[in-house]
Every structure is written in C-alpha cells, then in structure tokens.
Amino acid sequence: MTPGVTSLPETAKCKRCRGRATIPMPSHNANFCPDCFISFFETAVKRGMKRFPVAPSTPLLVAVSGGKDSLAAWNVLHDLGFTTRGLHIRLGIEGFSDASADSVAAFAGERGLPWVEHSLEAVIGFSIPEIHRRMRRKICSLCGMLKRQLLNRLSIQEGYEYVVVGHNLDDEAGRLLGNIVRNRTQYLDKQTPFLASTHPRLTAKLKPLYRLEGREIRTYCALKGIRFLEETCPLSRGATSHSFKEALQFLEERMPGTKRDFLFTFLSRQKPVASPRPFQNCKHCGEPAFGEICSVCNLLSLLQAKDQPHPGEGGPSPP
C-alpha cells in the first residue's frame, strides 16, 4: 500500500470520477482515487492563492525546512506554473540540520529547482543550540522569532517581495486555539493566510497550504514521490503548540471537519486591521522595529552579555 493512503472497500467510489476510491477524506465526507486527490489538492492551493494579490508571473521565495509541508508547498506551486526558489536556514542543530539540508538538496536536485542556504550562525554569530545553552526561555519561541526575522531579511537580500511558508490547516487552527485560550488577542490580527507588507523592508508572507490538513499533505507527498525529513526537531519536545493541535485532532476524529470549520469561520469574520502598528528603525541594524531596538539585536545583546553557558551544561564559549 502506498504510504499515506488508507485502504477502502473495493466498492468505494471516487466522489469526483466515480472510479475506485482508495483515499478517505472524512472531513469532506468524500473518498478519492489518487488522480482525483491530486486535483483536489491542487484546487485547494489554487483557491488559497486567489486570496493573495500575487500575479502568476511573480517570483516566489519558498522557505524550505526539508519537512513535508514546505516541500509540498514548493512542489505544488512549481507544478501550477509559479516561478519559485527555495531558501533554507541552517539552524546548527547537530544531526538534524544536516538531515534537513540533505532533504532539501535531494528534492531540489531531482526536480532541477534552484535554492540557497544560509546559516543562522553565520548571520548572527550563534546557532540554536548555543542560544539554548545561554537563555532560560523556551527555545521554540526564540527559534520561531529568529526564523521569521531572518526569513524576512534574507528574502529582501535575495531580491524577493513575497515569501511562501508551509503552514497548513493544522498549524493555523492550533495557533488560533492557543491564542484564544491564552487570550492573546494582540496576535489575532496576524492570524491570516496572507500577511501584506507594511514596511519597505518587510516581505509579504503567503500560506498556500492553509486549506489542507497535515494528513492530506502527507498523502500528496506519497503520491508525488516527495521524500521528506520525517524527524522532528529534537529541541521541540514539549512545545505547547503541539498540545493545541492534539486537542483539535481529538475533536476532529470524533467530529470530522472541526478544524476546518473552526479556522474558516474565524477567517470569514475577520476584519481588516484599521491601521498597522508603526515601525521604527532599529538603532543598531536599521531593520524595522517596534521600539528603538529590534528583537534580534535585543537577543544578541543578551547573548553577548552571557560569556559562559549555564552551569553544568558545558559547550563552547560564545564569540
């Protein structure tokens, strides 16, 4: 059996072509054959892209980690005729970062797609493990902030106005649940599949997979022969975002369509932001910032003040 495809009775019919169905889609109350599933997947991405003010001829920079979501996003956009280039940020996590880069290189090489890699340590002077040793905050929030900031800065450096990220329906619904449960209303304005640029040095962000579940993306990868990195980041264990996604999956299994209804109802009622929060220019690096110092420079100042790792954790001395 093809990985990602669940067997159905031989009498099961494809909702689209009425041929033999092999792929169950409970959240859509439908079953598909492999060819019709690919059409369904591509149509979902096309519908998502129609929400974004991006011309088909616009070059897109795709943030690729080597996992299923980013490689699926890159593949489907390429198949739909968009001009794409991959951008990989090496985080410096022993073993995991090499495997991530190898996954991207293999995917791009098989399809003749261009990509570029940048190292977090080369850009800011610290790898994620080094930051983890010196800071007491949860590393996932710091890593997420750094990836967002560097993705923006590197995309500007590479000459792109639009960046694609592989956030899927599970990611977006889980994030929405977390923000609601924790009353983080300040983040709800950014809970959208398209974030427009609000500053000359900020790229617009696109999430073309926001209509698709992780299970559906895994099936797409299996059918398209996309070999992705199965391993998750070893530093992400215990991340609270996983708990919110697990809670929604618990409901989804009992009430198919819950995740989709939850996210899409919110998006349908979302109102445009009246006036974006004004930016300043960071006094250290000149990048957009909400205060005098941007979040990256603020973190760097804290890291440089810690000339030794936490007691008992060892590791090299900071530069």
Phi, psi and omega in degrees: 000139178294130178304138179090353180247125181264137182291147176234163176304149181299341180275353182295134182250142175291131182297332187270312186248352180069014173277190180293125180263138178234354185238111179281140179231074186300326181290345177250003183052049185209163171232149181228155166276166182304314182296319181287332175295317178300318178297318177300315182297312181295324178295321178298320179290319178300317179297321178294317182294334178294339178282348185257133180282063183237122178288147180304335181274355182287126177294138181240134174263125184254119176286118185238128179258342186103353178276177186296320187293310184291322179289324176295318178299315179298315183296312185291323178294320177297316180296331181276000173100006179281148175275119188230157171215139181271149174229120179244132177253115180280123186268347178082023179271120187306129179080305185294317182294321177297317180295322179297312180296322179296322179296316179296315182298318180294315180299310183295320181296319180295332185250001179065035182261140180281147176204164180222148180239139174233145180261131177302318181295322179292328183279315185245352178095000181221143171267168178299316177300323178294318178296320180299322181289334187260341184248150181264351178287160176297133188291332183298320180292321178292317180297317179299317179298315182295318180296319178297314182294315181290324177301318179294311184294319181288326178293322174297316180299324181279353175089027181250148178258341183231134179238134178259133173239155188267025181298129182255185182300318179299316180299312185291319179292320178295319178296318179298316179299317179298318180292324179288313181299321182267007177056039178269067185295338181293343181264351186292331179297332181267003179277076185212149179286352177223121176250111181288157175287132178241013181201146181304335180252027174236127177274154175283145182247133180242141177235079186291346181263013187293345179268000188240137179282159178302322179297321179292323179292321178298319178296317178302315180299319179297316182290329182267000179070032180272113178269112184244166179285117180281330185293140174265161181301128181294344180268358185267001181299132179086005179298134183295333180299327178297322182295319180292322178292323177295322178297318179291324179293325176301315178290322182299320182293333180265332180224080183307135181100356183300312182299316181296314180297317182299310183287313186292327176296318178298313183296326181291336181258358183290136180258146178299147177291128184298311179210118181301147178299130184291143178261152166249177173256128180304132184287348179264310187247346179083000179282161179302139181209151178278342177232200180290331183237134180285167184295327179291312180294326177297316178295318180298322179295323177291319180294318181290338177282344180259095185276001176221147174293170177299144182307134176086352183262347176065203178100165181289156175289145180294155180292000000 
